[in-house]
Amino acid sequence: MSSRFIDLTGDSSDVELSPEPSSNPAMNPQSRATRQPLSVVQNGNRVNARSAPVLSAALKNAINTMDAARLRMHLRQYCEAIPELRRGLERQLLVKGKGVVRYHRNTDSEDDAESENRSSEDEDASEIGREKPLMPIAIGDEEFTPMYAKCENCEEEFDVSCNNTRECHWHTGEKELYYDGDFWADHDDNCHGDPASFEDDSDFADGFMWSCCQNSGDHEGCKTTRHKAPVNVIQEAGSNKRRAEEDLQRPVFARCVTCEKRYDINDNEGNECVHHPGEKELDSDSGHWEDWDDECHGNPETLINDPDHVDGFMWSCCRGEMNSEGCTREPHEPYENVHRR
């Protein structure tokens, strides 16, 4: 039933106003129509129909126990087949050269007080907008490199883009047998073995010492620096004139997202990128699958990245063979145009 409002202002116009929406859902059909369906409740717990997928226990166990080489192989295959997965891993595992924290080749400059003061000055300069030129390392500022590397000094994995001063503790010397104490007094080489073979055994740490600081074998480290890897060590430079000439001539490298080739971003005017813009597809007309039985051998599409079955697939863009040269030529495109960190 529609409701009418009585005009008490003296206006004789017969204008019927639209009814105001009722707060009672039963009196408001529109509210009832837009109401969200109730969630199913089981055993006192509300069930979310769009809950995130959960790995089964069997799959978790397969991943945890799989050979590392096989796991990497599957990861590469899925990266080629699933662009979203590849881009996600690129964001998580890659960093540009300009984001790599530099390590001074001369380690003495890494752990002295002056180095810390210089680092503080650099941070202050960046806060007020003054950009300091980056020291050259093994890769270009715009080139991508793995975000994680193994430290040459402490042998721990570290993030090359987050490498703070004094994070790495290590020894410059060697671990040597310590005979001056009584640790080896009752040790019999014929019975217990060569003492040197226990160098990395934590139970025998007191029987060794570091040649650099004379501390026991389990000492954390007498030297503290940033972590060091081949990618973050500052390269030696010549005279200022030579450095200026090198800076003018030094190319800035990046890697092309389509053909995966390394190129100079300042020399990218030609159509040097040769690739297939299409996708890999099953070639049903190929004689490669004549004797193929899906029930016996499995789905052929799962072998799209298997080198033994390249003859059974083709490129959708040109229907060319998998090993054929790209059908499109254009300038290289860097990764940064596809995703930004």
Secondary structure, DSSP 8 states (H G I E B T S, - for coil): --------SS------------SSGGG-HHHHHH------EETTEE--TT------HHHHHHHHHS-HHHHHHHHHHHHHH-HHHHHHHHHHHEEEGGGS--B-SSGGGTSSHHHHHHHHHHHHHHHTT--------SS-TTSEEESEEE-TTT--EEETTS--TT-EEE-SS-EEE--SSSTTTT--HHHH--GGGGTT-GGGGGGEEETTT--BTT---SEEE----TTTB------HHHHHHHHHH---EEEBTTT--EEETTS--S--EEE--S-EEE-TTSGGGTT--HHHH--GGGGTT-GGGGGGEEETTT--BTTS--SEEE---BGGGT---
